[in-house]
Amino acid sequence: MAAYSIGVDLGGTNLRVAAIDSDGHILDRVSVPAVYEAGPEHVVTEIVSVIHKVRSQVAGYELFGVGIGVPGFIDIDAGVVIGAANLPGFQGFPVRDEIQDRLGTKIILENDANAAALGEMWKGAGKDVKDLVLLTLGTGIGGGIIINGKVLHGFLGMAGEFGHMTVFPDGNPCGCGNCGCLEKHASATAIAAMGRMMHFGRETTSATVYDLATKGNERALLVFESVGRALGVAIASLINIFNFPLYLLSGGPLPAWDLFAPSMFSEVKKRSFTFARTGTRIEKAVLGADAGLFGAAYLPLQHAEPVAVSA
């Protein structure tokens, strides 16, 4: 019997669920608004309901399990969210066990950026490798580290906090208490802040700066040159540490690749002996918002045996 798993992505505005077979083909998918302010019990009920809906469309397939990408810190062993600014009421809530009890099938929780990295390794830009780093650029900067096809969690599950790497020791202060963090110099938030410093207006966003840069505005172009330098410093360090074949970037600022990539590559070449003399790749991720869905679905597929699920 053909087998599949279900991937769940708890996004900022939508709860997305997809049934994906063991070859990486999407069999069915559903997206509904995520009402996090209603509390964890409501969200769990909605997740279970949508999973049942998806499963009803793939009768005849054997279910391996369900993977769930969560935007926050997770105690993997306990199946508990221990920190999630965008999920009010979830801290300490037993998400995994609640859903597992209602569905009667194996549930695996994972940080959403880690799931995205796993998805890119399985069916995205990294499908030809088993070791990669993904940096996710957005309001902040996160990411995931994949070693031999599996997520590197670290002993507290907090590995891959790339946004808080120091790239400029005397740089901008960060809410984490450090100065010069990568996300204070290369995130969408940082791009907007630099735009305001360039006197583009109080309502300046990263999209505003991008639009000005594409029209040749020299100050806007300087912003992206600075972003590239910050990313280059960070990626060069990652290359020197891991010696992986592939480093990927994803997220909202990616359309500005041609604006920040020249200074990024220049910085990496200066700072990484390995990059300058080997075939190490720095590329765009390709799955976009679906990376987390694929990665979440891949989690149960890493386990050997299909499991039953209650109707």
C-alpha positions as CSV (number, residue, x, y, z in Angstrom):
1,M,0.0,0.0,0.0
2,A,1.3,3.5,-0.9
3,A,2.4,5.5,2.1
4,Y,2.3,9.2,3.0
5,S,2.7,11.6,5.9
6,I,1.1,14.9,6.9
7,G,2.9,18.1,7.2
8,V,1.5,21.0,9.3
9,D,2.9,24.6,9.1
10,L,1.7,27.0,11.8
11,G,2.3,30.2,9.8
12,G,1.9,33.8,10.9
13,T,-1.6,34.1,9.4
14,N,-2.6,30.7,8.1
15,L,-2.6,27.1,9.3
16,R,-1.5,25.0,6.4
17,V,-1.7,21.2,6.2
18,A,-0.6,18.9,3.3
19,A,-0.6,15.1,2.7
20,I,2.7,14.3,1.0
21,D,3.6,10.8,-0.2
22,S,7.0,9.2,0.3
23,D,8.2,10.4,-3.1
24,G,7.5,14.0,-2.2
25,H,4.3,14.5,-4.2
26,I,1.5,16.6,-2.6
27,L,-1.7,14.5,-2.5
28,D,-3.9,17.1,-0.9
29,R,-3.5,20.4,0.9
30,V,-5.7,22.7,3.0
31,S,-5.1,26.2,4.3
32,V,-7.3,27.9,6.9
33,P,-6.9,31.2,8.9
34,A,-4.9,30.7,12.1
35,V,-6.7,32.2,15.0
36,Y,-3.9,32.0,17.6
37,E,-5.5,34.5,19.9
38,A,-8.3,32.0,20.6
39,G,-5.8,30.0,22.5
40,P,-4.0,26.6,22.2
41,E,-7.1,24.4,22.7
42,H,-8.9,26.1,19.8
43,V,-5.8,25.8,17.6
44,V,-5.3,22.2,18.4
45,T,-8.9,21.4,17.6
46,E,-8.5,23.2,14.3
47,I,-5.4,21.3,13.5
48,V,-7.1,17.9,14.2
49,S,-10.1,18.9,12.1
50,V,-8.0,19.9,9.1
51,I,-5.9,16.8,9.4
52,H,-9.1,14.7,9.3
53,K,-10.2,16.6,6.3
54,V,-7.0,16.0,4.4
55,R,-6.9,12.3,5.4
56,S,-10.4,11.7,4.1
57,Q,-9.1,12.8,0.6
58,V,-6.3,10.2,0.5
59,A,-8.1,7.0,1.5
60,G,-6.2,3.9,0.4
61,Y,-2.8,5.3,1.6
62,E,-1.0,4.3,4.8
63,L,-0.2,7.1,7.2
64,F,3.4,7.3,8.6
65,G,2.6,10.1,11.0
66,V,2.2,13.9,11.3
67,G,5.0,16.5,11.5
68,I,4.2,20.0,12.8
69,G,6.4,23.1,12.2
70,V,6.1,25.5,15.1
71,P,7.5,29.1,15.2
72,G,9.3,29.0,18.5
73,F,11.5,27.0,20.8
74,I,10.5,23.4,21.4
75,D,11.3,20.8,24.0
76,I,11.5,18.0,21.4
77,D,11.5,15.1,23.9
78,A,8.5,16.5,25.9
79,G,6.6,17.7,22.8
80,V,6.1,21.1,24.5
81,V,6.5,24.7,23.2
82,I,8.8,26.5,25.6
83,G,8.9,29.9,23.9
84,A,6.9,31.3,21.0
85,A,6.2,35.0,20.9
86,N,3.6,34.6,18.1
87,L,1.7,31.8,19.8
88,P,0.0,33.4,22.8
89,G,-0.8,30.8,25.5
90,F,1.3,28.1,24.0
91,Q,4.2,28.3,26.4
92,G,4.3,25.0,28.3
93,F,1.3,23.7,26.5
94,P,1.6,19.9,25.6
95,V,0.9,20.4,21.9
96,R,2.2,17.0,20.8
97,D,0.4,14.9,23.3
98,E,-2.9,16.8,22.9
99,I,-2.9,16.2,19.1
100,Q,-1.5,12.7,19.5
101,D,-4.3,11.7,21.9
102,R,-7.0,13.0,19.6
103,L,-5.6,11.5,16.4
104,G,-4.1,8.3,17.8
105,T,-1.1,8.6,15.6
106,K,2.6,9.7,16.0
107,I,3.1,13.4,16.2
108,I,6.5,15.1,15.8
109,L,7.1,18.7,16.6
110,E,9.8,20.8,15.1
111,N,10.9,24.4,14.9
112,D,9.5,25.9,11.6
113,A,13.0,27.1,10.4
114,N,14.4,23.6,11.0
115,A,11.5,22.1,9.1
116,A,12.1,24.5,6.2
117,A,15.8,23.4,6.1
118,L,14.8,19.8,6.1
119,G,12.3,20.4,3.3
120,E,14.9,22.1,1.2
121,M,17.2,19.1,1.7
122,W,14.5,16.6,0.8
123,K,12.8,18.3,-2.2
124,G,14.3,21.7,-2.7
125,A,17.6,23.3,-3.6
126,G,19.5,20.8,-1.4
127,K,18.1,17.5,-2.7
128,D,21.6,16.5,-4.0
129,V,23.2,16.8,-0.6
130,K,22.7,15.6,3.0
131,D,24.5,18.5,4.8
132,L,23.4,22.1,4.5
133,V,22.7,25.3,6.3
134,L,19.5,27.4,5.6
135,L,19.3,31.0,6.7
136,T,15.7,32.4,6.8
137,L,15.6,36.2,6.3
138,G,12.5,37.9,7.5
139,T,11.4,40.2,10.4
140,G,14.4,38.5,12.2
141,I,16.8,35.9,10.9
142,G,16.7,32.2,11.8
143,G,17.6,29.0,10.1
144,G,18.4,25.4,10.4
145,I,21.4,23.0,10.1
146,I,21.1,19.7,8.5
147,I,23.8,17.1,9.1
148,N,23.6,13.7,7.4
149,G,19.9,14.3,6.5
150,K,18.8,15.2,10.1
151,V,18.3,18.4,12.0
152,L,21.0,19.5,14.4
153,H,19.2,20.6,17.5
154,G,21.9,21.2,20.0
155,F,21.4,20.2,23.6
156,L,18.6,22.6,24.3
157,G,17.1,22.5,20.8
158,M,18.4,26.1,20.0
159,A,21.0,25.4,17.4
160,G,20.8,27.5,14.3
161,E,20.1,30.9,15.9
162,F,22.0,32.6,13.1
163,G,20.3,35.9,13.7
164,H,22.3,36.4,16.8
165,M,25.7,35.7,15.4
166,T,27.9,38.8,15.9
167,V,28.9,40.2,12.5
168,F,30.0,43.7,13.5
169,P,31.3,43.8,17.2
170,D,30.4,47.5,17.5
171,G,27.2,47.3,15.5
172,N,23.6,48.0,16.3
173,P,22.2,47.0,19.7
174,C,19.9,44.0,19.6
175,G,17.0,43.0,21.9
176,C,18.9,39.9,22.9
177,G,21.4,42.1,24.8
178,N,24.2,41.7,22.2
179,C,25.5,44.3,19.7
180,G,26.1,43.7,16.0
181,C,23.8,40.7,15.6
182,L,23.2,39.6,12.0
183,E,19.5,40.2,12.2
184,K,20.1,43.9,13.2
185,H,22.1,44.3,9.9
186,A,20.5,42.0,7.3
187,S,16.8,41.3,8.2
188,A,13.8,42.9,6.6
189,T,13.5,44.9,9.8
190,A,17.1,46.1,9.5
191,I,16.6,47.1,5.9
192,A,13.6,49.2,6.8
193,A,15.5,50.8,9.8
194,M,18.5,51.7,7.5
195,G,16.0,53.2,5.1
196,R,14.6,55.4,7.8
197,M,18.2,56.4,8.7
198,M,18.7,57.4,5.1
199,H,15.7,59.7,5.5
200,F,13.4,57.8,3.2
201,G,10.5,58.6,5.5
202,R,9.0,57.4,8.8
203,E,6.8,54.8,7.1
204,T,9.7,53.2,5.2
205,T,9.6,49.4,4.8
206,S,12.1,47.0,3.4
207,A,9.9,47.0,0.2
208,T,10.3,50.8,0.0
209,V,14.1,50.5,0.1
210,Y,14.0,47.7,-2.5
211,D,11.9,49.7,-4.9
212,L,14.2,52.7,-4.5
213,A,17.3,50.6,-5.1
214,T,15.9,49.0,-8.3
215,K,15.4,52.5,-9.6
216,G,19.0,53.3,-8.9
217,N,18.8,55.3,-5.7
218,E,22.4,55.4,-4.5
219,R,21.5,55.5,-0.8
220,A,19.2,52.5,-1.1
221,L,21.9,50.6,-3.0
222,L,24.2,51.3,-0.1
223,V,21.7,49.7,2.2
224,F,21.8,46.4,0.3
225,E,25.6,46.6,0.0
226,S,25.7,46.7,3.8
227,V,23.2,43.8,4.0
228,G,25.5,41.8,1.7
229,R,28.5,42.5,3.8
230,A,26.8,41.4,7.0
231,L,25.5,38.2,5.3
232,G,29.0,37.5,3.9
233,V,30.7,37.8,7.3
234,A,28.1,35.3,8.8
235,I,28.2,32.8,5.9
236,A,32.0,32.9,5.8
237,S,32.1,31.9,9.5
238,L,29.5,29.1,8.9
239,I,31.6,27.8,6.0
240,N,34.7,27.8,8.1
241,I,33.0,26.0,10.9
242,F,30.9,23.4,9.1
243,N,32.7,22.8,5.7
244,F,29.3,21.9,4.2
245,P,28.7,21.8,0.4
246,L,25.6,24.1,0.5
247,Y,24.4,27.3,2.2
248,L,20.9,28.5,1.3
249,L,19.0,31.8,1.8
250,S,15.3,32.2,1.9
251,G,12.7,34.7,3.0
252,G,11.2,38.1,2.0
253,P,14.4,39.9,1.1
254,L,15.4,37.3,-1.5
255,P,14.1,39.3,-4.5
256,A,16.9,41.7,-3.7
257,W,19.5,39.0,-4.3
258,D,21.1,40.8,-7.2
259,L,21.5,43.9,-5.0
260,F,23.2,42.3,-2.0
261,A,24.8,39.2,-3.5
262,P,27.9,41.0,-5.0
263,S,29.1,42.4,-1.6
264,M,28.1,39.1,0.1
265,F,30.2,36.9,-2.2
266,S,33.1,39.4,-2.0
267,E,33.0,39.3,1.8
268,V,32.9,35.5,1.8
269,K,35.8,35.2,-0.6
270,K,37.9,37.4,1.7
271,R,37.0,35.6,4.9
272,S,36.8,31.9,3.9
273,F,39.8,30.0,2.6
274,T,37.5,27.1,2.0
275,F,35.0,29.0,-0.2
276,A,37.7,30.6,-2.3
277,R,39.3,27.3,-3.2
278,T,36.5,24.7,-3.3
279,G,33.1,24.2,-4.9
280,T,31.1,25.4,-1.8
281,R,27.8,26.8,-3.0
282,I,25.7,29.7,-1.7
283,E,22.3,29.7,-3.3
284,K,18.7,30.8,-3.1
285,A,16.3,28.3,-1.5
286,V,13.6,27.3,-4.0
287,L,10.5,26.0,-2.1
288,G,9.4,29.3,-0.7
289,A,6.6,29.0,1.9
290,D,6.2,25.3,1.1
291,A,9.6,24.4,2.5
292,G,8.2,24.0,6.0
293,L,5.3,21.8,4.8
294,F,7.7,19.5,3.0
295,G,10.1,19.4,6.0
296,A,7.3,18.7,8.5
297,A,6.0,15.9,6.4
298,Y,9.5,14.4,6.0
299,L,9.9,14.1,9.8
300,P,7.6,11.0,10.1
301,L,9.1,9.6,6.9
302,Q,12.5,9.4,8.6
303,H,10.9,6.6,10.8
304,A,10.6,3.1,9.4
305,E,7.1,1.9,9.9
306,P,3.7,3.3,8.9
307,V,1.2,3.7,11.8
308,A,-2.5,3.5,12.0
309,V,-4.7,6.6,12.6
310,S,-8.2,6.8,14.1
311,A,-11.1,7.8,11.9
